């Protein structure tokens, strides 16, 4: 990742973050609830505006760099998430069984609710891949291994992954904000429901809930993080060994009930091995054109879709994390970005807060270095677990860590990260154009059902 690409994109993210924080939180009344437009949403929208505009197009290399930087920045935030969980361990002990129950509800939301919708709108066998989870990186690898990268099941997984990568955080933030303002569910239940297994979606949803209930900010983040950690660990095995086999069985049942053939014309595997970009382009809209009539990728198509997903997406290393010097420099840049964002958000800058954000960056650096030695241990788990251990009641440095991080607004740490998400969206222009309307419908149902069913189940117990 050349410096001439890295520096401008970081400066752009800094400007967008500052503007988003200055705009602040705005509200739109909609029935009994309100749509909450807070800084991280402005950051995505402003970043997307810069990325999609054609007056002075953002270079593709810069958009790719922005996407790779997201994978580093979100880890800094997750250290703070872990610290918040560690400080709340005593209260979380009482809801452990609720967190486990919620994992079943995430399964219920995707397989039980979203799958019949996918079958009813004739999505074919892509329904299985699209609804056995909310389809993040690990699911791409598992679906490709189980069915093959040219299978309809994999096309369904890729389609939901693309939509979730582009719109997931924004959609869940709006949904969580609306339900928070409506007052139908306890904010802590909504926080637990936001742990759907995606770091960016969880962060956006938790931020929306916390903006409606600022007095519960720490608890909301702790509950959301604990739920998300549960989904990231236990949930991975649940989706592979329970959700996917169940989805296959229920798919056949729903096909009989809806009188839909189990295999539709679009379920045929790709007739040619197509390069990766071609596979993804056809994967995104399997029903709108039969496999035999897949579009031949034009020049530049691979540049638009090759970063969206791939069978090895869960294991490929980002260029931003290769090389100790480069990683350290990027984390130093994020430290500056987050200090600036936190200062604009809170209206004050203290040495203590700056040191706290620097601590988060140092822990993140250590997590990436440990991951290089123990590849099977995800960076996400290392960062969160380290934060928990640092702030847990039994930690000898708990008081010092909590004091250093007490002045950090967790919402402001997410703002520069989601500004980078927005700056990376332009490269998905072709992928979005090819996205089947069926995938969009199923993804929205899946995300909504996973979030809301988990929140409804948790509500009586918080």
N, C-alpha and C positions, 0 to 999 in steps of 0.2 A: 504494500500500500504506500505509494510515493508520497513524500511530504507535500508536494504541490497539489495533490488531491486531498490529503488529510486536513491540512490547515484551513483551506476555504470552507470545507464542509463543517468543521467545528466552529468557525466564526459565524457561519450561517445559522447553525443550531443555537449559538449564544444569542444572536440578535432575535431569533424567533422566540426563544425562551423568555427573554426580557419583555418582548411585546406581549406574549401570552400572559405573563404574570401581571403586567401593567393593566391589561384589559380586565383581568380579575374574573370574578364569578358573576354570571348573568342568569336570570331566570325567565322562563317562558311558561305561563300558566296553561295547563292543558287538562281540562276536566278537574277531577279531585286532586290531581298531582301536578308537579311542575317538572319541566325538562330543565335540568341544571347544566349550564354551559360554563364549566370551570376551566382554569388555565391549561390543563393537559389536553382538553378537547380543542381549545384554540391552537395549541401547539401542533396537533395533528393536522388541523385544517389549514393553518398557515404554511406548514411544511409541505402539505399536499399541493397547495396553490402554487408554491414556488416550483415544485417538482413537475407539475402538469403544464405549466404555462409554456407557450411556444415563442414568446417575444425574444427571450434570451434563454434558450433551453439549457437545463442543468445537464452537464455531461453524464453519460451513462456510468463512467468510472466513479464519479462523485456519488451517484445514487447507490451504487454497489457498496462503496465505502461506508455510506450512512447506515446501510443495513448491517454490515459487519460490526460497526461500532455499537449498535443496539445490543448485541450479544454480550458486550463488555459492560456497558452502562447499566443494564438491568441487574447485573450481578452486584454492583455497588449498592443498589437499592435493596437487594435481597439480604445483604448483610444487616442493614438497619431493620429489615423485617425480622430476621433471626433474633436480633437484640430485643426487639419488642416482645417477641414470643418468650424469650428467656426470662424477661422481667415479669411475665404474666404466667409462668409455669404453674404456680400454686392454684390459680383460678381455672386454668385449662385442665387440671386433673379431673375436675368434676364433670367435664363435658366430653371426655375421651370417647365414651361409647356413642355419644351423639355424632361425633366426627366419623366414626365407623359406619353408623347408620346412614349418614349423608352420602358416603361412598356408594351405597346401594341405590340412593336416590339419583345420583349422577347417572348410574347405569339405567335406572328406570326412565329418566328423562330422554336419553338418547335412543335406547333400544325399544322401549315399550311405547313411547309417544312419537318419536320422530320416524321410526322405521315404517309404521303403517302409512304415514303421510307420503313417504318416498315411494312406497309400492303403489299407492293410490294414484299418484301423478305419473306412473309408468317410468320410473327411473331405472327399472331393470335391476340386474345384479349389482350395479353400482350402489344400490341402496344399502347393501351390507357394509361395504367399505365406508360409506358416508355416515352411517349411524351407529356403529358399534362403540364410538367414542366421539369426543369433539375434534379428533384428528389433528394431533400435533406431531412434532418431528419423529418421536419414537414410533408412532403409529404408521408413519410412512414406511419406515424400515421394515416393520413387522408385516404389514400388508403386502409389500413387495416380495418379501421372503416367502410368505404363505401362498400367495396366488400368482406372483409374477408381475413385472412392471408393465406388461401389456394387457393385463386382465381388466375386466370391467370393475371388479372390486377395488383395484388400485386407482382406477380413474375416479371412483367415488371419493376415496380418501384424499386424493390430490385436490379435487374440486373444493371440498370443504376446507382443506388446509389453506388453499389460496385465498378463499373468502375470509377465513378467520385471520390470516396474516395481515390482510389489508384492512378489514373492517371490524374484526373481532373486538379489539380494545374499545374502539369508538362505540360500537353497538352496546356492549355490556355496560359501559359507563353511563350511557343514556338510559338504559333499562333500569340499572341499579339506582340511578339518581331519581327517576320517576317514582319507583316504588318506595324509596326512602321518603320523599316529600309527601307521598299519599298517606303514609302512616298506617298502612294495612298490616305490615309485618314489623316485628321488632328489628331495630337496626343491627343487633348482634346476630340475629338469624340470617339477615341479608348478607352480613359479612361472611358468615360461614358458607352460605350458598355461593359466594363469589370465588371460592377455591376450586375452580373448574379444571385445574391442571395446567394452565398457561400463566406464566409470570406476568406478562403484560396485561392480559385480561383481568387477572386478579388485582393488579395494581390499579388499573383504571376503575374497576368496580368499587374497590375499597375506598379509593379517593372520592368517588361520587357519594358514597354513603357517609364518609367522614365530613364532607362539606355540608351535609344536611344536619349532622349531629357532631359538631366540633368538640363538644364536651366529652364525647366517648371515643375520640380519635385513636388513642392508644389501644383500647380494647378492641375496636373495630379492626385495626391492622393486625393485632395478635390473633384474633379469631379467624380472620381471612387467611393469614399466613399459615396457621396450623392446619386449616382445612386444605389449603393448596398443597402443603407438604405431604399430607396424607394421600391426596390424589396422585401426586407425583411419584410416590413410592408404592404403597399398596395398590393404588389404582392402576398402575402399569400392568401388574399381574392379573388384576380383576378383568381388565379389558381384553387381555390376550387369552386367558384360560376360561373365562366365564362369559364375558359380553359377546365376543366374536362367535363362539359356538352357539350361543343362544340366539344371536341375530340370524345365523344361517337357518336354524330350525323355524324361527318365527317368520322368516322371509317366505318359506314354503307355505306356512299356514295362511299368511296374509294374501299371498298370490291366489290360493284357492278361494278365500272369502271374497276377494275383489274380482275374481275370474280374470286374472291377468296371467299370461304365460310366464313361466319361471325364467325363460330366456327370450329376450326381445332382440330384434335385428341389431341394435346397437351394442349388444353384449358380446358380439364376436370379437375375438382378439385381433390386434393389429395385424394386417396381412404382411407388413414389411417391418423389419426390426427398427426402422426410423431412429435417428439419433435422439438423444435425450430430450432435446427441446421439442422435437416433433411429437414424441410420446406425450409430453405434458400438454402440448397444445391440443391434441386430440382427446386427452384425458379429461379436459375441463368441460367439454360439452359432448358427451357420448351419445345423447339422444337426438341432438339437433342435426347430426349428420352421421350416417352409418360408417362403420369403421373402414369399409372398403373405399369410402370417399373422403378419407382424411386429407386435410389440406397439406400440401407440401410446404414446409417452412420457407418463408422468404428470407432474403438476406437481412440479418438483424433480429430475426425471430428468436434465435437462441439467446441473444443478449437480453431479450425481454423476459423469457420464461426460465432460463436455466437455473436461476437462483431461487425460483419459487419453491421447488421441491425436487427430490430425487430419492431413489431407493436408499442412498447412503446419507441422507440429510441429517440423520441423527448422530452420525459419527464423523462427518467432515469437519475439519478444523478451520475456523475463520482466519483469514489473513491478519486480522487485527490481533490475534493471540499468538502468532508465531514469532518467536524471538523475544528474549527477556527485555532488551532495550526498547523495542517497539511497544510492547505491552505496558512497560513502566511509563513510557512517555504518554501513551493514550490514557492511562489511568490518572496521570498528573493533569492532563487536559480536562478530564472529567471532574477532577477535584475542583479546578478553577470554575468550570461551567456550573457545577452544583452549588458552589459557594455563592456565585453571582446570582443564580436563580433563587436560592434561599434568602439572600439579602434583599432582593426586590420583593419577594413574597412577604417576608416578615418586617421589612423596613429597618432592619438593623444588622450590623456585622460585628461579631465578637471573635476574639482569638480562640475562645473555647469552642465555638461552633465550627470554625475553620479547622481546628485540630480534630474535631469529631468526624468531619467529612473526610479528612486525610486518613484517619484511622480506618474508615470504611474502605477506602481505596487500597490501603496496605493489606488488609485482610483479603480483599478480592485478588490482589496480586499473588498472595500466598496460596489461595484456593486454586488459581490457574496452574501454579507451579506444582502443587500436589497432584492435580489431575494429570499432569504429564507423567508422573511416576505411577499413578494408580488409575489407569484409563477407565476402568469399570465404575469408578466413583464419579458421578456427574458433578460439574462445577456448581450447579444449582444447589445440590445437596450439601456440598462442602461449605459454601458461603452461608447458607441458612443455618446449618448445624454449628458452625463456628460462632456465628452471632448468638445463637442460643446458649452455647457454653460460656461465652464471655459475660453474658448478663444474667445467667441463672443464679438463684439465691446462694448456691454452694460455691460460686466462683469467687476467688480472692480479689479479683479486680472488678467485680460487678458494680460497686458504687462509683468507681472512677469512670467506667465505660458509660454508665447511665448519665452521669453528670456531663461528660463530654458531648453526648448526643442529645441532651435534653432540649437544646435550642434549635434542633433541625426539624424543619417542616417536611414530613415525608412526601407530601404532595409536590413540593418544589423539586425534590430529587428526581421525580418521574418526568417532570416537564421537559428537560433537555433530551431525555431518552426518547420520548414520544415525538419531539420535534424532529429527531433523526428518522423515526419511523415515517413521518410525513414526507421528509425529503427523499425517502427511498421509494415512494409509491409510484412515481412516474414510470419506472422501468417495468411495472406490471400492467402498463396500458393495454398491450395486446392480450395478455392473459385475462384481464377483466372483460375485454371485448368478447372473448370466446367463452366466458363463463356461462354455463347453461342456467336458465332461469330456474330449472328444477333444483340445481345445487344450491342456489341462493335461498329458495324457499326452505329446503331441508336444513341448511345450515342455521337459518334464523330460528326454526322450530327447535333444533337440537340445542343451540346455545340457550335459548329462553327456557326450555323445559329443564335442562340440567341445572341452571341457576335457580329457577323458581321452585322446583320440586324439593331440592335440598333445603332451601330457605323455609318452605312450608313445614317440612318435617322438624326442623330445628326450632321453629317458633314457640311451641309449647314448653320447651325445656330451658329457655334462656330468660 
